Amino acid sequence: FVSKKDELVAFVQRNISPLAELLEGHSERQLYQLPPRSEGLKLGKVLEVVEAQKDSLGITEYTISQPSLEQVFLRFAKEQYEADRAKENGGETSIQNVDKE
């Protein structure tokens, strides 16, 4: 059994970029980080691929944007927090949600 989330992750990595990374997934909302355009990714390709498959994937709406400075800061702070927690736990990593959104 493949969940819709796993199906969408596979679609993004297969059809948009293998370097795409799922950063957050909450209920029906997912946030991906795509590689920079310098890696050969074209905005037109992304739009074309998503538009062609959005109905079959159950995508009702989507946005493409650059992260705000606040989002970059919060992501960095979360990564630092998780790294500090891993050190405290003797190298064991634990997944915790520290988002305040």
N, C-alpha and C positions, 0 to 999 in steps of 0.2 A: 504494500500500500504506500503510495506516494502522496504526501500532503500537498495542498495547493501552494503552500509556502515553499516547499522543496521544489515543486514544479517550476515556480516562478524564478527561484534562484538559479536553477539549471538553465532556464530559458535565457536569463540575462547573461550568464557566463558563456553560454554557447553562441548566442546570436548578437550580443552587443559587445562584450569584451570578457575574455577569461580573467582579466585583472579586476573585474568588478567585484566589490565586496559588500556583503550585507552588513550594514552597521547596526541597524535596529529593526526589530519586527514586533509590532504591537497590534494584536487583533488583526484587522484587515489592512493595516498600514505598514509599509516596509520602506526603509531608507537605505539606498545603495550609494556607495562611493564609487564613482567611475574614474578611470585613469585620466590624466590630463590630455588635452587635445594633442600635445606634442607626441603622445604615444600612438598617434594615427587615428584616434577616435574622432569621428565627424558627427556633429549635432544632427545633421540631416539624416544620417544613417540611423541614429538612435530613434528619431521621430518616425521614420519610415517603418522600421522593424516593429516598434511598439504599436503603432497604428494598425499595421497589418494583422497583428495577433491579439490585440487587446480583448476582443470579444471571446475568443476561444480560451483565453487565460482568466477571464472574469475580471478584467481591469475596467473599472467604471470611470476613473479619472486618475490623472498623473500630472506631476510637474517636474520640470528640470530646471535646476538653478544652482548657482555657486553657493557654497556655505557662507553664512554670515560670520563675521569675526567672533560673535558670541558663540555660535555653534562650534567653531574651531576651538575656542577656549574651553568650552564645556567638555568637548571630546578629549582634549589634551588632559584636563583635570581628571576625568574619569579614568583614562589610561594610567595616569600617575597613581591614582588611588588604588586601582587594581594591582599595579606593580608593587606598591607598598604593602598591601594586604598579603600578596604572595610571599614577600620577604618575611613578614611576620609569621606566616604559616609554614615556614621552613621550605619555601619553594613550591609548595602546593598552590595551585591556582584554584580560586573559587569564583564562580560567576555570580555577581551581585549587581542589582540595578541600583545605581546611585543617582539616576536622573531625577531632577526636581520638577519636571514638566507636568 
